[in-house]
Amino acid sequence: MLYYRPEDFTVAERAWEVAKAHNVSGSQVALAWILSKPYVTAPIIGASQLEHLDQSIAALEIKLSPEEIKPLEELYQPHPVLGHS
């Protein structure tokens, strides 16, 4: 249900490729990408377990290069809001 467009899967796969290079999880790369944006001041992480919080804190140390960010962004398409029409 989270992914329903072909490009969603491609973006997720690219996040995993970057994650492997950093030896971290795909969700940590996603959070590191969000944190690389100067207009994001308070990402919502949705931690439901202590491990999620620990991983999110560790993502603060991940610095993505422009060469890593570009393939994460190039195919992304914003989604419409679901369930509120």
Order of alpha helices (4+ residues) and beta strands (2+ residues): alpha-alpha-alpha-alpha
